[in-house]
Amino acid sequence: GLAAGTSLVLVAAGFVLYALIRAELIAEFDASLAAEALALATLVEEKDGQIQTEMAEHGVPKFQLDGRTVYFQVWDGEGNEIERSGSLGSTRLAQFGGTPDRPEFRPVILPEGRAGRMVGLRFAPHRDAEENGSGNAPLATTASQSLTGVSSRKVRMPIDLAEAPVTLVVARDTLPLDRTLQRIGWLLAGVFGGAVVVSLLATAPIVRASLRPLKRISERIATLDPRALDERLDAADAPDEVRTVVDCLNGLLDRLNEAFQRERAFSASVAHELRTPLAGLRSTIDVALAKPRDAADYRRSLEQCLTICLQAGSLTENLLML
């Protein structure tokens, strides 16, 4: 029982640890994906009353980062598609989104059939400062400069959430993440599996040693004689938990011994009480048969016998009531 309980605790701890590590790695993956989506969002602008993107201009039609394809799709406020990555082919991403401060994430199956995750953003496109005549507007870091090494000469305004939103969904495969989680899962399975085996091997001698007093006590209980209930169990070398049980058993033996003593005393008293009328009945009959007598003497003897029988009957009724 102890070994099994320890094993269950270790297995549960392994699952909890794996779940915590998985949640942390997914959170890091989502943070990286959100950063890429925010970088792409800076390539969307409003010019001459229309929403335009600069993704093709800066050489990111497929938007590949670290040798891994990133899939994206952009919609205007009315749900019309503005641009998509060529890596999507004919596949469409789900249109959804949170705010730049609180992006929304979802799992997705990518065109190649690989598992991935996607992030959705709804934001207001920035406006060209040259169009608005704001030559002193602060510069915004462009995705083309940070992600492709190609800087834009246009000055852009920061994203303004007060205007009609544009929806941007960016997706990326989770193959490296899945491989990392698989390695971590096998590592934890090996570590905690080994810990379970070691705990079983280590606790088995301890359990056997702790059960020895119980075995001796059980053997001692099996040898107890009902005719010698004054004997008691010895729990000097037993654990505290077992000693409590032994004390209760000794108390039970005390009560049983007292009950047996009362039964013996009662049986002796009953035997004495029943022996007295039987002795009187026998002596009366012996006297009546000792010599020939007339009818009146026999009648008196029978009346005495009847009286003794009635006394014995009354005594038997009282004993039955007791």
LOLUMVEX-641362 format. One record per residue (C-alpha): residue in one letter; x, y, z. Coordinates in nm, 3 decimals. Layout:
BEGIN
atom r a, x X, y Y, z Z .
...
This chain:
BEGIN
atom r g, x 0.000, y 0.000, z 0.000 .
atom r l, x 0.277, y 0.244, z 0.090 .
atom r a, x 0.477, y 0.162, z -0.222 .
atom r a, x 0.168, y 0.193, z -0.442 .
atom r g, x 0.080, y 0.527, z -0.285 .
atom r t, x 0.432, y 0.659, z -0.339 .
atom r s, x 0.422, y 0.545, z -0.702 .
atom r l, x 0.090, y 0.720, z -0.761 .
atom r v, x 0.225, y 1.042, z -0.610 .
atom r l, x 0.532, y 1.030, z -0.835 .
atom r v, x 0.323, y 0.962, z -1.146 .
atom r a, x 0.085, y 1.246, z -1.061 .
atom r a, x 0.381, y 1.479, z -0.999 .
atom r g, x 0.523, y 1.384, z -1.341 .
atom r f, x 0.197, y 1.467, z -1.516 .
atom r v, x 0.164, y 1.798, z -1.331 .
atom r l, x 0.523, y 1.894, z -1.413 .
atom r y, x 0.475, y 1.806, z -1.779 .
atom r a, x 0.155, y 2.012, z -1.791 .
atom r l, x 0.331, y 2.313, z -1.638 .
atom r i, x 0.627, y 2.287, z -1.878 .
atom r r, x 0.392, y 2.246, z -2.175 .
atom r a, x 0.189, y 2.551, z -2.074 .
atom r e, x 0.507, y 2.758, z -2.034 .
atom r l, x 0.649, y 2.653, z -2.372 .
atom r i, x 0.318, y 2.721, z -2.547 .
atom r a, x 0.306, y 3.064, z -2.381 .
atom r e, x 0.655, y 3.141, z -2.511 .
atom r f, x 0.558, y 3.019, z -2.859 .
atom r d, x 0.246, y 3.236, z -2.854 .
atom r a, x 0.447, y 3.539, z -2.741 .
atom r s, x 0.687, y 3.492, z -3.033 .
atom r l, x 0.396, y 3.446, z -3.273 .
atom r a, x 0.228, y 3.761, z -3.140 .
atom r a, x 0.551, y 3.960, z -3.189 .
atom r e, x 0.564, y 3.848, z -3.552 .
atom r a, x 0.200, y 3.946, z -3.600 .
atom r l, x 0.263, y 4.291, z -3.451 .
atom r a, x 0.562, y 4.333, z -3.680 .
atom r l, x 0.346, y 4.244, z -3.981 .
atom r a, x 0.077, y 4.485, z -3.860 .
atom r t, x 0.318, y 4.777, z -3.909 .
atom r l, x 0.320, y 4.698, z -4.283 .
atom r v, x -0.053, y 4.777, z -4.310 .
atom r e, x -0.140, y 5.145, z -4.369 .
atom r e, x -0.429, y 5.364, z -4.476 .
atom r k, x -0.357, y 5.585, z -4.779 .
atom r d, x -0.599, y 5.791, z -4.985 .
atom r g, x -0.889, y 5.633, z -4.797 .
atom r q, x -0.776, y 5.280, z -4.881 .
atom r i, x -0.597, y 5.015, z -4.680 .
atom r q, x -0.268, y 4.908, z -4.835 .
atom r t, x 0.006, y 4.668, z -4.735 .
atom r e, x 0.378, y 4.686, z -4.802 .
atom r m, x 0.451, y 4.316, z -4.759 .
atom r a, x 0.515, y 4.250, z -5.130 .
atom r e, x 0.711, y 4.575, z -5.155 .
atom r h, x 0.958, y 4.461, z -4.892 .
atom r g, x 1.002, y 4.111, z -5.030 .
atom r v, x 0.797, y 3.913, z -4.779 .
atom r p, x 0.529, y 3.748, z -4.996 .
atom r k, x 0.573, y 3.426, z -4.797 .
atom r f, x 0.715, y 3.588, z -4.484 .
atom r q, x 0.967, y 3.323, z -4.385 .
atom r l, x 1.142, y 3.352, z -4.049 .
atom r d, x 1.427, y 3.130, z -3.933 .
atom r g, x 1.372, y 2.901, z -4.229 .
atom r r, x 1.014, y 2.829, z -4.120 .
atom r t, x 0.712, y 2.943, z -4.318 .
atom r v, x 0.473, y 3.183, z -4.153 .
atom r y, x 0.122, y 3.204, z -4.295 .
atom r f, x -0.081, y 3.524, z -4.280 .
atom r q, x -0.403, y 3.672, z -4.410 .
atom r v, x -0.536, y 4.031, z -4.386 .
atom r w, x -0.899, y 4.151, z -4.403 .
atom r d, x -1.050, y 4.499, z -4.390 .
atom r g, x -1.325, y 4.603, z -4.154 .
atom r e, x -1.596, y 4.467, z -4.387 .
atom r g, x -1.436, y 4.122, z -4.413 .
atom r n, x -1.283, y 4.168, z -4.757 .
atom r e, x -0.947, y 4.003, z -4.803 .
atom r i, x -0.663, y 4.250, z -4.855 .
atom r e, x -0.363, y 4.020, z -4.879 .
atom r r, x -0.251, y 3.670, z -4.799 .
atom r s, x 0.078, y 3.482, z -4.795 .
atom r g, x 0.154, y 3.269, z -5.099 .
atom r s, x 0.228, y 2.977, z -4.868 .
atom r l, x -0.146, y 2.947, z -4.794 .
atom r g, x -0.229, y 2.848, z -5.150 .
atom r s, x -0.605, y 2.809, z -5.173 .
atom r t, x -0.640, y 2.756, z -4.797 .
atom r r, x -0.809, y 3.023, z -4.587 .
atom r l, x -0.736, y 3.104, z -4.226 .
atom r a, x -1.014, y 3.164, z -3.977 .
atom r q, x -1.095, y 3.533, z -3.935 .
atom r f, x -1.078, y 3.625, z -3.567 .
atom r g, x -0.876, y 3.854, z -3.349 .
atom r g, x -0.807, y 4.022, z -3.022 .
atom r t, x -0.638, y 4.352, z -2.947 .
atom r p, x -0.264, y 4.409, z -2.983 .
atom r d, x -0.244, y 4.411, z -2.604 .
atom r r, x -0.444, y 4.089, z -2.571 .
atom r p, x -0.409, y 3.878, z -2.886 .
atom r e, x -0.628, y 3.573, z -2.938 .
atom r f, x -0.467, y 3.236, z -3.011 .
atom r r, x -0.611, y 2.920, z -3.165 .
atom r p, x -0.479, y 2.584, z -3.287 .
atom r v, x -0.487, y 2.522, z -3.662 .
atom r i, x -0.408, y 2.255, z -3.921 .
atom r l, x -0.180, y 2.409, z -4.184 .
atom r p, x -0.196, y 2.338, z -4.562 .
atom r e, x 0.074, y 2.070, z -4.534 .
atom r g, x -0.132, y 1.889, z -4.274 .
atom r r, x 0.101, y 1.991, z -3.990 .
atom r a, x -0.032, y 2.112, z -3.659 .
atom r g, x 0.017, y 2.479, z -3.584 .
atom r r, x -0.106, y 2.777, z -3.388 .
atom r m, x -0.239, y 3.107, z -3.510 .
atom r v, x -0.287, y 3.450, z -3.359 .
atom r g, x -0.550, y 3.706, z -3.456 .
atom r l, x -0.522, y 4.084, z -3.419 .
atom r r, x -0.773, y 4.361, z -3.487 .
atom r f, x -0.615, y 4.703, z -3.519 .
atom r a, x -0.648, y 5.035, z -3.697 .
atom r p, x -0.398, y 5.077, z -3.982 .
atom r h, x -0.151, y 5.364, z -3.945 .
atom r r, x -0.164, y 5.653, z -4.187 .
atom r d, x 0.114, y 5.786, z -4.405 .
atom r a, x 0.251, y 6.094, z -4.230 .
atom r e, x 0.334, y 6.258, z -4.564 .
atom r e, x -0.035, y 6.237, z -4.658 .
atom r n, x -0.145, y 6.399, z -4.332 .
atom r g, x 0.130, y 6.660, z -4.340 .
atom r s, x 0.266, y 6.551, z -4.003 .
atom r g, x 0.634, y 6.569, z -4.070 .
atom r n, x 0.722, y 6.559, z -3.702 .
atom r a, x 0.521, y 6.244, z -3.621 .
atom r p, x 0.714, y 5.981, z -3.428 .
atom r l, x 0.860, y 5.694, z -3.626 .
atom r a, x 0.730, y 5.339, z -3.586 .
atom r t, x 0.959, y 5.037, z -3.616 .
atom r t, x 0.881, y 4.867, z -3.946 .
atom r a, x 0.852, y 4.493, z -3.994 .
atom r s, x 1.053, y 4.512, z -4.314 .
atom r q, x 1.350, y 4.658, z -4.132 .
atom r s, x 1.343, y 4.418, z -3.835 .
atom r l, x 1.247, y 4.104, z -4.022 .
atom r t, x 1.392, y 4.134, z -4.374 .
atom r g, x 1.674, y 4.382, z -4.333 .
atom r v, x 1.511, y 4.621, z -4.587 .
atom r s, x 1.424, y 4.958, z -4.436 .
atom r s, x 1.133, y 5.171, z -4.556 .
atom r r, x 1.177, y 5.538, z -4.633 .
atom r k, x 0.820, y 5.623, z -4.549 .
atom r v, x 0.732, y 5.774, z -4.210 .
atom r r, x 0.448, y 5.589, z -4.039 .
atom r m, x 0.219, y 5.688, z -3.758 .
atom r p, x 0.160, y 5.454, z -3.462 .
atom r i, x -0.142, y 5.224, z -3.479 .
atom r d, x -0.458, y 5.409, z -3.375 .
atom r l, x -0.723, y 5.185, z -3.219 .
atom r a, x -0.989, y 5.456, z -3.246 .
atom r e, x -1.035, y 5.388, z -3.617 .
atom r a, x -1.204, y 5.102, z -3.809 .
atom r p, x -1.010, y 4.782, z -3.740 .
atom r v, x -0.820, y 4.560, z -3.978 .
atom r t, x -0.797, y 4.188, z -3.900 .
atom r l, x -0.462, y 4.011, z -3.931 .
atom r v, x -0.423, y 3.638, z -3.866 .
atom r v, x -0.074, y 3.487, z -3.857 .
atom r a, x -0.010, y 3.112, z -3.827 .
atom r r, x 0.301, y 2.901, z -3.786 .
atom r d, x 0.362, y 2.529, z -3.749 .
atom r t, x 0.442, y 2.390, z -3.405 .
atom r l, x 0.673, y 2.112, z -3.521 .
atom r p, x 0.977, y 2.231, z -3.315 .
atom r l, x 0.752, y 2.285, z -3.014 .
atom r d, x 0.595, y 1.940, z -3.052 .
atom r r, x 0.938, y 1.780, z -3.081 .
atom r t, x 1.058, y 1.963, z -2.770 .
atom r l, x 0.750, y 1.857, z -2.576 .
atom r q, x 0.796, y 1.498, z -2.696 .
atom r r, x 1.158, y 1.495, z -2.574 .
atom r i, x 1.054, y 1.648, z -2.243 .
atom r g, x 0.774, y 1.392, z -2.212 .
atom r w, x 1.010, y 1.100, z -2.270 .
atom r l, x 1.264, y 1.254, z -2.032 .
atom r l, x 1.006, y 1.299, z -1.757 .
atom r a, x 0.869, y 0.951, z -1.820 .
atom r g, x 1.218, y 0.807, z -1.782 .
atom r v, x 1.298, y 1.012, z -1.472 .
atom r f, x 0.973, y 0.953, z -1.290 .
atom r g, x 0.950, y 0.593, z -1.414 .
atom r g, x 1.294, y 0.530, z -1.270 .
atom r a, x 1.190, y 0.707, z -0.951 .
atom r v, x 0.886, y 0.479, z -0.924 .
atom r v, x 1.103, y 0.169, z -0.969 .
atom r v, x 1.357, y 0.295, z -0.715 .
atom r s, x 1.080, y 0.381, z -0.468 .
atom r l, x 0.929, y 0.034, z -0.506 .
atom r l, x 1.266, y -0.130, z -0.449 .
atom r a, x 1.345, y 0.099, z -0.157 .
atom r t, x 1.008, y 0.079, z 0.016 .
atom r a, x 0.964, y -0.298, z -0.017 .
atom r p, x 1.219, y -0.379, z 0.263 .
atom r i, x 1.076, y -0.100, z 0.477 .
atom r v, x 0.724, y -0.232, z 0.434 .
atom r r, x 0.834, y -0.587, z 0.513 .
atom r a, x 1.017, y -0.468, z 0.825 .
atom r s, x 0.717, y -0.266, z 0.942 .
atom r l, x 0.485, y -0.565, z 0.890 .
atom r r, x 0.693, y -0.804, z 1.101 .
atom r p, x 0.534, y -0.688, z 1.433 .
atom r l, x 0.189, y -0.733, z 1.278 .
atom r k, x 0.280, y -1.085, z 1.170 .
atom r r, x 0.401, y -1.174, z 1.519 .
atom r i, x 0.087, y -1.026, z 1.676 .
atom r s, x -0.139, y -1.216, z 1.434 .
atom r e, x 0.044, y -1.539, z 1.513 .
atom r r, x 0.007, y -1.468, z 1.886 .
atom r i, x -0.367, y -1.403, z 1.845 .
atom r a, x -0.405, y -1.737, z 1.662 .
atom r t, x -0.256, y -1.921, z 1.964 .
atom r l, x -0.487, y -1.765, z 2.225 .
atom r d, x -0.687, y -2.027, z 2.420 .
atom r p, x -1.044, y -1.939, z 2.527 .
atom r r, x -0.970, y -2.118, z 2.855 .
atom r a, x -0.677, y -1.885, z 2.924 .
atom r l, x -0.809, y -1.542, z 2.843 .
atom r d, x -0.592, y -1.382, z 3.109 .
atom r e, x -0.302, y -1.379, z 2.859 .
atom r r, x -0.226, y -1.049, z 2.683 .
atom r l, x -0.059, y -0.938, z 2.358 .
atom r d, x 0.282, y -0.771, z 2.371 .
atom r a, x 0.324, y -0.465, z 2.146 .
atom r a, x 0.649, y -0.327, z 2.283 .
atom r d, x 0.829, y -0.342, z 1.946 .
atom r a, x 0.527, y -0.248, z 1.733 .
atom r p, x 0.477, y 0.095, z 1.570 .
atom r d, x 0.259, y 0.349, z 1.745 .
atom r e, x -0.030, y 0.289, z 1.505 .
atom r v, x -0.018, y -0.087, z 1.567 .
atom r r, x 0.026, y -0.041, z 1.941 .
atom r t, x -0.310, y 0.135, z 1.956 .
atom r v, x -0.478, y -0.163, z 1.788 .
atom r v, x -0.303, y -0.404, z 2.026 .
atom r d, x -0.420, y -0.203, z 2.326 .
atom r c, x -0.777, y -0.226, z 2.196 .
atom r l, x -0.741, y -0.604, z 2.152 .
atom r n, x -0.608, y -0.639, z 2.506 .
atom r g, x -0.904, y -0.439, z 2.633 .
atom r l, x -1.136, y -0.674, z 2.441 .
atom r l, x -0.962, y -0.975, z 2.599 .
atom r d, x -1.016, y -0.819, z 2.944 .
atom r r, x -1.387, y -0.782, z 2.878 .
atom r l, x -1.413, y -1.134, z 2.737 .
atom r n, x -1.232, y -1.275, z 3.040 .
atom r e, x -1.468, y -1.097, z 3.276 .
atom r a, x -1.766, y -1.223, z 3.077 .
atom r f, x -1.636, y -1.581, z 3.090 .
atom r q, x -1.578, y -1.552, z 3.465 .
atom r r, x -1.933, y -1.431, z 3.517 .
atom r e, x -2.058, y -1.718, z 3.301 .
atom r r, x -1.864, y -1.972, z 3.507 .
atom r a, x -1.996, y -1.828, z 3.834 .
atom r f, x -2.349, y -1.825, z 3.698 .
atom r s, x -2.321, y -2.183, z 3.576 .
atom r a, x -2.194, y -2.297, z 3.917 .
atom r s, x -2.479, y -2.118, z 4.093 .
atom r v, x -2.738, y -2.269, z 3.858 .
atom r a, x -2.593, y -2.616, z 3.909 .
atom r h, x -2.611, y -2.573, z 4.286 .
atom r e, x -2.966, y -2.444, z 4.280 .
atom r l, x -3.083, y -2.730, z 4.058 .
atom r r, x -2.895, y -2.994, z 4.255 .
atom r t, x -3.080, y -2.904, z 4.580 .
atom r p, x -3.439, y -2.992, z 4.470 .
atom r l, x -3.314, y -3.297, z 4.282 .
atom r a, x -3.142, y -3.422, z 4.599 .
atom r g, x -3.460, y -3.361, z 4.802 .
atom r l, x -3.671, y -3.542, z 4.545 .
atom r r, x -3.438, y -3.840, z 4.539 .
atom r s, x -3.416, y -3.868, z 4.917 .
atom r t, x -3.797, y -3.855, z 4.950 .
atom r i, x -3.835, y -4.133, z 4.695 .
atom r d, x -3.560, y -4.342, z 4.860 .
atom r v, x -3.733, y -4.314, z 5.198 .
atom r a, x -4.071, y -4.408, z 5.050 .
atom r l, x -3.923, y -4.717, z 4.884 .
atom r a, x -3.711, y -4.825, z 5.179 .
atom r k, x -3.992, y -5.045, z 5.322 .
atom r p, x -4.354, y -5.131, z 5.254 .
atom r r, x -4.593, y -4.859, z 5.360 .
atom r d, x -4.963, y -4.800, z 5.359 .
atom r a, x -5.143, y -4.584, z 5.108 .
atom r a, x -5.143, y -4.275, z 5.333 .
atom r d, x -4.761, y -4.280, z 5.364 .
atom r y, x -4.720, y -4.315, z 4.989 .
atom r r, x -4.959, y -4.026, z 4.940 .
atom r r, x -4.759, y -3.803, z 5.174 .
atom r s, x -4.437, y -3.895, z 4.992 .
atom r l, x -4.592, y -3.813, z 4.654 .
atom r e, x -4.719, y -3.482, z 4.790 .
atom r q, x -4.364, y -3.400, z 4.905 .
atom r c, x -4.229, y -3.494, z 4.563 .
atom r l, x -4.489, y -3.271, z 4.397 .
atom r t, x -4.390, y -2.979, z 4.617 .
atom r i, x -4.023, y -3.026, z 4.530 .
atom r c, x -4.109, y -3.045, z 4.156 .
atom r l, x -4.306, y -2.720, z 4.179 .
atom r q, x -4.009, y -2.552, z 4.348 .
atom r a, x -3.776, y -2.680, z 4.076 .
atom r g, x -4.017, y -2.558, z 3.806 .
atom r s, x -4.030, y -2.211, z 3.961 .
atom r l, x -3.648, y -2.204, z 3.981 .
atom r t, x -3.625, y -2.307, z 3.613 .
atom r e, x -3.864, y -2.029, z 3.509 .
atom r n, x -3.651, y -1.773, z 3.697 .
atom r l, x -3.336, y -1.903, z 3.531 .
atom r l, x -3.497, y -1.881, z 3.188 .
atom r m, x -3.596, y -1.522, z 3.263 .
atom r l, x -3.238, y -1.441, z 3.358 .
